[in-house]
Amino acid sequence: MRIIKNRPPAGKSAPRDFDGRIFLAPRIALFAGAAVWVAAYYGMMDETLVIAKERLILSTIPLLLWFSLYTFGAVAVAGSYPERKRAIFQGAIAFDIVFVSLLIYSTGNAQSNFYLAFYPFIAMEVFLFGFAAGAVVTVLSGAAYAAIYFMTGSEQLFLGDFLLRLGFMFLVFIVIASLEENERRARLDIERQNKKIDELNERIELKYQELVDDREALGQTMAEKEFLLNKINIDIERRHLQINYSRELNAQNDIERAVTLFSRYGKDLLDVERVDVITASPEQRLAYLYPSDPDEAAQDMPFDHPMIKMIMSEMGDKEHFAVSWNAESSHTIPDTILITPSSPVAMHIESIRRGNGLICIVVVSNFSDFSFQPELLDEFSILSGFLAVAVENITLRAKLKNMADTDGLTGLFNHRFFQEALDREILRAARYDRPVSIILFDIDHFKKLNDTMGHPTGDSVLREISLIAQNQLRNIDILCRYGGEEFVAILPETNTAGAVSVAERLRRAVSKHNFRDSENRPFGITISLGISSTPPAEDKKELIKNADNALYRAKDSGRNTVAS
């Protein structure tokens, strides 16, 4: 008879093993990334910037050497004093905060993208030392980055961008802490189950002494033990699958891919035919349906659809709502809420509201005789929560990227995006020996318009001209706000003659348009346009310079004209 002994006490999970590889891996990646960045940036700097190059080397190389020394020093000391490994590694993470802060300070201050290096150390602190230690590192990292911003970067980086970066740092901590808390609870649950096994072993020993002749009773007890062990093994396997699933889900950058992954996992877990997902934003009154079948296209969904109205009514202010219909109660499913091509025999709806107001609705459908198992629905509810977090993170990342690439007033791409897009188009044009042109244009006498009619009217003119220009360009053309009252359009596959034709059409469209002031009085606006193409321009700098010179010639020629 095999008796399982020496379990850790219930309610206390064994500490994590402080593996040196876990300690070294993110640091090696950070060191390599920082070294490659320094080398690449050094190579891109103009040869005339000798002092700037020397400053870059003198500020970063000692930092990287110091980082290497204390990192491998910590590993060596921890190897010599394993009983103090926890304190040594925690001390090294404190040095990491200082190192990342200095690296940010020496590579662009608040604008430096090395603020991302705080994330792996926050994650490592949470996973190795727990929630409280991770919170301390997160607060210290945020404070260090805030200090850099207010000391050096408040004029270089928009406050909104800084707050989003800082907020995302705390969001990363919260998500990782949630995952760690779930895993900790899983470990505690397994340990409680182990205690039950120990208690059961004691019962078996007593029964074995008392009921030696009663083999049937003893066999039944042994079967109960085996069943419990099998259940624990299944639970352990499921916990591991959930953790791996949540990590894979949060690694997605596209909602459709996340939904496809979730649907596949949910169908396997519940053994059902469909798991469809709806995302709804009450604030924007928008909803989107992501079908279970990858061959079915995702589509907009009316926000007043009966399914969404039912969910909104039942949820109220609650964060979670669930309802199920098994085969015997399928006749009570309202036909109006169905989103599947045919009526299901069994149906389960799960909805989760996230902190930003987004509601994630999961609709499970089966079209043959079926009943949901409560314990599987409990596990499915956990997975649905993971999905809601992943969708919220994906939406936030998309919002951050959109804010970085677009102009807030006109909704057009901004100057930074224009520079990146022009690089791509010039490379493509060179590869396939095709022309590319740009049209640089601005509004004639725009300052006078602002002075006489006011800035609100000026802003309205900027928005209307952006719409007019979009209507005159092709889908493949890229329209950007260059700055102030200046706009620029990238025209792939277009030579100078073609660009002049487009510019003339745009000029006429603006001159014929009736603009209106704050009192609805009509007035006219004209624009001047400069054309540049490659060839003859040989690179981006020359292409932009030629367009700028052409725009000045158009202004000198009396405005409301096109020059190339």
Disulfide bonds with the S-S distance in Angstrom:
none
